[in-house]
Amino acid sequence: MIVVMQTDSTPGQIEAVLNRLREHSLRGHLTVGEERTVIAVVGAAIPPTLREELEHFAGVKETLRITQPYKLVSREVKPSDTVVTVGDVKVGGEHLAIIAGPCSVESEEQIMATARAVREAGANMLRGGAFKPRSSPYSFRGLGEVGLQLLAQARAETGLPIVTEVMTPADVDLVARYADVLQIGARNMQNYQLLEEVGRTGMPVLLKRGLSATIEEWLLSAEYIIAQGNPNVILCERGIRTFETATRNTLDLNAVAVARKRSHLPVIVDPSHGTGKWYLVPPLTLAAIAAGADGVIIEVHPDPDRAKSDGGQSLNPENFTSLVPQMRAIAKVVGKTW
């Protein structure tokens, strides 16, 4: 349920509604928009008489039932687009995020060379994994805190904010000391303890869709983060597992349009994991922007043939540099810029 306040409602009237919700062991999430102020009511059991009760409160315009199981991420609560700010970079609305970097941080030379190259080409954020979830326990699993320190060094030189994955609730404090955006990987989309922990940080969170997750399940995972009082969530479509074997995953661009229709959160696309093949990354990047994505996250490595993880889906700096003007052209057509 949402409570729509009158345009001239006072802080005291809003607080009176919030206090009544607390009496019913419910929580009220306040959203102040340009056109209206609403209170989203969430909790296990909303009394059937509560809507009528609240409509008699001073300053209340009306109460409405939310039809979707996710409440706080729904456009019924917030019709306007959410714009997430990461340093000087904005994600959402008219702004396009271009996030680029290696799958994993391997060495100082590798991450510094990549950061300089993608910054020069036009990227506005740097990605790189310090902790890597791998299907095989014998694969390279990242440098840990050393990798985070190297990412921080790259940020200090280039000015690019850092996007990096956090894998367990116990690591959140450590990764948050270095990162600008906490990434939740596909395998952890439904790790609810981790979602709540990153929600409590208040930091921007990039939430990847699970390999077999429905759009509704994806949005409900975002709800876990926002329910902790953290509105800074960026959704990421990274491909889903289907019967098709020609590509690593099937990049679901339907999900971009559907998620942006149902939710106010920004939606970006990962064409690297979505295809698994570097030569498919450029066309799918352009398709994602044309479909309305608020950004892309692309794997770039100075020497993909020698990458310790996901070299086959990584662009080299030359290919990334060639792609950027095409991205700018499509972005201009759909009214976005960076």
Secondary structure, DSSP 8 states (H G I E B T S, - for coil): -EEEE-TT--HHHHHHHHHHHHHTT-EEEEEE-SS-EEEEEE-S---TTHHHHHHTSTTEEEEE---SS--TTBTTT--S---EEETTEEEBTTB-EEEEE-SB---HHHHHHHHHHHHHHT-SEEE-BSS---SSTTS----THHHHHHHHHHHHHH---EEEE--SGGGHHHHHHH-SEEEE-GGGTT-HHHHHHHHHH-S-EEEE--TT--HHHHHHHHHHHHTTT---EEEEE--B--S--SSSSB--HHHHHHHHHHBSS-EEE-HHHHHS-GGGHHHHHHHHHHTT-SEEEEEB-SSGGG-SS-GGG-B-HHHHHHHHHHHHHHHHHTT-B-
